[in-house]
Amino acid sequence: MRSIEDDVRASRLRALPQYLFEALAETRRRKEADGIEVIDLSIGDPDIGAPPAALDALKTHADDRRLHRYTPHFAVETFNQAAAEWMKDRFGVKLDPALEIVPLLGTKEGIAHLPLAVLDTGQVALVPDPAYPVYARGVLLAGGEVHLMPLREDSAFLADTGMIGEVRPRLVYVNYPNNPTSAVADSAFYAGLVAAARESGTLVANDAAYSEIAFGDYRSPSVLEVPGGTDVAVEFHSFSKTFSMAGWRLGFAAGNRRIIGALRVLKSNMDSGAFGPILMAGVAVLKSGWDRHREILREYEVRRNLLLEGLGACGIDYHRSPATLYIWAKVPGGRSSMDFAESLLDEAGILVAPGIGFGEKGEGYFRMSVTCPTDEVRRAAERMREVSGDWKN
Ligand SMILES: *Cc1c(COP(=O)(O)O)cnc(C)c1O
């Protein structure tokens, strides 16, 4: 029997894979203690700030005392209505706001909770590798089994939907535009995914956190717009990246009403909803149009081009993509991604995310993010060029 001096963590928590970024955090502390500026390109955390429409709505609604109580029904109703209209305008997908949308306290919350709502103990979920770590961790915390689905460069990092027929999982996670690889999927991919899922009785979760972070003419499709999409799929939409509102903790799930219903019941046992004025700020930005959004995208594109030019000058290869906040690049010289990230930090004061942190199939790559002020990005690109002579072997 365990005594109270033992590790208090439940076995389900102890069983989670360890985080790999501790060694990098240590090197970073050492550099900063030596007075060296570290430019952090390792995480996707928008630095630009929420749109004025969100701030105005938050200030106005903060004075409404009805919204100081447990989230009133009218606020949820208004939010769901705005989200459904946005899905209609953006993807042409018609959804019932009462049954096919549920607000989330950030999409991470919904993604992590989904398996608790739809997966029985021991049931299998297909999870991409490399991937946002929350898919696998949510499945493991729910007592499900993770079956990895490799994303390979020679298939442009698209999941092999043939695996659905082979594995016959209860649930499959996909994420396009993709973190960390920056890959995008077209409607033909979603059509194949939905057909395979219907055939195998599999539920589909598409994480669309980056659907609006797109450059040039690129428009990311929705899994819900292909035939049969709403029969098997839900899609997660986040305010964090789209509207630079990561700290506000707001998102929504949209799609199949059985899955949305299950998630809503689960959530009714765990949280009591978002703060009303934050929901109303969400409504305001969903209705506000896209001018400010285009400005933000132009800024990201400037940064992206600086980094891509820097990589090009260093002879480093990367995945070409019209979307996301990320550049997925190849580690030069056959080194491990961790080793490369360590030396880039040590030699150039640049922090990147080693590919191994996103799964075994991420080995050999590293990820850079454009959510860092433009002058820092410019300095990072310059420093990379200065030290790159040492990488060629
Ligand atoms: C940032 C991110 C999210 C969004 O998380 P929020 O909880 O909405 O802030 C979801 N999925 C992926 C892949 C992400 O990178």
The ligand as an SDF file (V2000), in Angstrom:
LIG
                    3D

 15 15  0  0  0  0  0  0  0  0999 V2000
   -2.5950   26.2770  -30.0500 C   0  0  0  0  0  0  0  0  0  0  0  0
   -3.2680   25.0100  -30.3970 C   0  0  0  0  0  0  0  0  0  0  0  0
   -4.5670   24.7620  -29.9660 C   0  0  0  0  0  0  0  0  0  0  0  0
   -5.3690   25.8560  -29.3040 C   0  0  0  0  0  0  0  0  0  0  0  0
   -5.4510   25.7190  -27.9810 O   0  0  0  0  0  0  0  0  0  0  0  0
   -6.3910   26.6820  -27.1460 P   0  0  0  0  0  0  0  0  0  0  0  0
   -6.6830   25.8110  -25.9710 O   0  0  0  0  0  0  0  0  0  0  0  0
   -7.6300   26.9780  -27.9250 O   0  0  0  0  0  0  0  0  0  0  0  0
   -5.6030   27.8900  -26.7990 O   0  0  0  0  0  0  0  0  0  0  0  0
   -5.1810   23.5940  -30.3420 C   0  0  0  0  0  0  0  0  0  0  0  0
   -4.5410   22.7030  -31.1240 N   0  0  0  0  0  0  0  0  0  0  0  0
   -3.3070   22.9220  -31.5850 C   0  0  0  0  0  0  0  0  0  0  0  0
   -2.7010   21.9480  -32.5120 C   0  0  0  0  0  0  0  0  0  0  0  0
   -2.6300   24.0690  -31.2140 C   0  0  0  0  0  0  0  0  0  0  0  0
   -1.3810   24.2530  -31.6520 O   0  0  0  0  0  0  0  0  0  0  0  0
  1  2  1  0
  2  3  1  0
  2 14  2  0
  3  4  1  0
  3 10  2  0
  4  5  1  0
  5  6  1  0
  6  7  2  0
  6  8  1  0
  6  9  1  0
 10 11  1  0
 11 12  2  0
 12 13  1  0
 12 14  1  0
 14 15  1  0
M  END
$$$$
